Amino acid sequence: MTTSVQFAGQRGPGRDLHVEVLLAPGRPPAIYGQLEPLLHARLANLAAPAVRGEIAFRGSFALFGGSS
């Protein structure tokens, strides 16, 4: 059974979140960014999809409306 955490009703100071992920065959995901330790641990524990070569991607998120 999968547990889902929802943040839709939460409020806080706005900030920007930038995350970079590298996926490679036979290795756990490499996650980079200025992440809180708990968030980094949760992302690192997600099951990575099977890939045939290296895949890198970057995501930018505006949390609570972003920093502006």
N, C-alpha and C positions, 0 to 999 in steps of 0.2 A: 504494500500500500504506500502511495506517495503522499507526503505531507506538503501542503501548499501554505506559504506565508503571504499574506496580503498587506499592502501598505497604503491602499487607496484613501483611507480615512485619516491618516496621520498627517500632522503638520510639523514644520520645523523651519529653521533658517534655510533659505535657498542655497543651493550649491551645484556645481557642475561635477560630473563623474566621468572620467575617461578611463577606459579599460582596453588593454591589448591582450590578445590571446594567441598562443601558438600551439597548434595541434600537429603531432607527428606520430607516425605508426609506432606502436609499442611503448609509448611514453605517456605519462600523465600530462594533462594540459599545463602549459606554462602561462601564468597570469601575471600581468604587470599593470601597475597603476597605483595611485594613492588611495588604497582601500583600507578600511578599518579591518583589523585582524579577523573578526568574526565573519565579515563578508568575504574576505579572501579565502578563509578556510571553507566556507560553504561552496564557493565557486570551484575551488580546487577539488572538492569531493564529488562534484557532479561527474557522472559517467560521460566520457568523451566519445563522440561517434567514431566509428572505424574510418580511417582515412588511408589513402594509398601513398600520399606524399605529404610534404609539409604544407600547412594552411595557416596563414596568419590573418587576423582581422582585428579591427578597432571599432569600438562603440563609444559614443558620447551621449550622455544622458543629462537632462536638466531636472534635478531633484527639487521638489517643492517650488517649481518655477525657475530654477537656475539661480546663478549668482547675481544677475543684474536686476 
